[in-house]
Amino acid sequence: MNEQIQAVVDLLQAKNIDYSIIEHIPVYTIDEILALDLPEANLIAKNLFIRDDKKKNYYIIVVAQDKKVNLKALKEKLNSRPLGFVSEKDMWNILKLTKGAVTPFGILNDENCIVKVVIDKVFENTNIAVHPNSNTASVWLKTTDLVSIIKEHGNLVEFMDI
C-alpha cells in the first residue's frame, strides 16, 4: 500500500469510520475503473477538478459515474464565472494529485482550504466509492463520513443536483 493510500486508511481508522478498500491497477477514467468489475460499482463516483476562469474558485465535483457534467450549466448552479479544468501543474500544487487520481480526499492536501467539494445529491444518503489519493485503489464509505472529514479539514462542501 503506497504512502498516500496509507494516510487515508490511517485517518479512517483513527476516526473509527467503517470502510472497505480494494487495491487495483492504475485507472485514469471512469470507464477503466468500471472495466475492473469491482463490487458495488454503482457507488463509484466520477470526480472532476475545475476552477473559474480567474483561478479564484476551485471545485472538486463528485458525480454519479454515468452523468455528463455540463460546465455552462454548472456555472449557473454555482453562481460562478466561466469554468474550466485545472491544469495538471495546479492539480499537483493544490491537491498533490496526478491526472486520474482526483478525489474528495485530495482536500487533505489542500493546505489553504481553497477547494470547495460539490457532491451530487444522488450520494446524499448512501455510500460512495472514491480513490484514496491514488488511482491504484478505491475506498467505499458512507458519504456522511466523507463529508465530515471534508468539513473537519476546513473545506466547504455541499450537495447539489448535478
N, C-alpha and C positions, 0 to 999 in steps of 0.2 A: 504494500500500500504506500503510495507516494506521500510526501510531506503535506501537500495541500489537502488530500483526502483525509489523512490522519487528523489534521487540525479540525476539520468539520466533525469527524467522528468523535474526537475528544470533547468538543463543545456539546454535541448532542448527549453524550454520556454524562458530562458534568451537570447538565440541566435535567437529567433523568427523562429525556424525550424518547419515546418509542420510535424506532425507525428500522428500516431494513436497507441493506446496501448490496449492490451487485457490481463487481468489477467486470469490465469488458474491454474489447478492443477500442482504440480511439475512434470516436464518431464525430463528424463535423456538421451533419444535417439531421433533421428530424427523420428523413427517410432512412438514413443509415442506422439510426438507433432502433427504428421500428423493424428493420430487417433482422435485428438480433432476436426477435420474438421473446422479449422479456416478459415476465409475469406482470399482470396489471398494467399493460402497455397503454391502456386508455387513460391512465393518470399521468403519463409523461407529458410535461409541458414544453412548449417551444418558447425560447427566451430571446428577446431582441434588445440590443443596447443601442439606444438612439439619443439624439440631442437636438436642441433647437439650432437654428442657423447662426446664432450669435455665440454658441457654445457657453451659454449661461445656465441652461437647464438640461440635466441628464436624466434619462429614464431607463430602467430595465422593465421591459414589457413582458409579462408572463401570460401566455395564452394557450388555449387548447391546441393540440398538435395539428388539428385539421382546419384551423382558422387561418384565413388570409388577413393580414393587417394592412389596412389602407391608411397610409401616413397622413393623407389630407384629412380624412375623417377623424383620425385620432388627434390631429392638431386641434380640431374644433372641440373635441371632448376634453382635452387637456387645457383648453384656452391658451394655446401656445403659439409661438412663432412657427414658421415652417420647420418641419422635422427632417432629419436625415440620419444615416447610420454613423456611429462613432468609428473613427479610424482605428486600425489595429494598434498604432502607437499610443493613442489616447486611452484605448481599452486597457493596455498594459499599465500606463501611468496611473490610471484611476483605480482600476479593479485588480490589477496584477493577473489578468486573464488573457488567454490567447483565443484566436478565432476558433469557434466550435465549442468553447467551454463557458460561454456566458450563462450565468445562473444567478438567482437572487442571493445565494451565499456569497457572491462577489462583493457584496456590501461590507463584508468583514474586512476587506482590504481598502475600503473607501475611508481613508483617514479623516477627510474633511466632511463626510456625510453629505456630499453634494448630489448623490444619486437618489432619485425617488423610484420606488418599486410600485408598479401598477399591475395588479393581478386580475385576470379575467374572473368575473363573477361565477363562472362555472366551477371554480375551485373553492368557492367561499366556505362551504360546509362539508368538505370532503378531504381526501388525501391528495397528495401531489407528489410527482417524481421529478427531480431536477438533478443536475450534476453537482457534486460536492467540490466545486472549484477545479475540477479536472474532467476532461471529456473521456476518461477511461473508467468511469464508474457512474452509477446512478443511485440516488438515495430516495426512498419513499418515506414520507412522514405526513402528519396532519398539517393541513395548511395553516391552522390556527397556531401551531407551534412555530412554523416558519415565520409567520407574521410577528410573533412575539420576539423572535431572535432579531428580526429586522428593526423593530421598534426599540428594543433594548440597546441595540448598537447605536441608535440615534438617527437612523434614516427614516424618511417618511414612507408610508405605504398606504395604498388604498385599493379597494376593489372597484372595478368598473366593467360595465358591459362592453366588451370589445368585439 
